[in-house]
């Protein structure tokens, strides 16, 4: 069963690479010789933005945490996508 090369498969592979890489970076933070995998940067809103429309309050917030392990996950996901 062949997987078609389209944008959705690339998106899902990239998302999986980011999540798995971030998780592995989190696990490696306490291992002395792998702690460099958790080095990274956080982007996003520091405080959530609230929209009060009377009957409900909608809260918007987004934080993205990139580390070296998640970047490696992205590279591996692109490599897997090209091999499909």
Beta strands, then each sheet from edge to edge (+ up, - down):
strand 1: 40-44
strand 2: 49-52
strand 3: 57-60
strand 4: 63-67
sheet 1: 1+ 4-
sheet 2: 2+ 3-
end
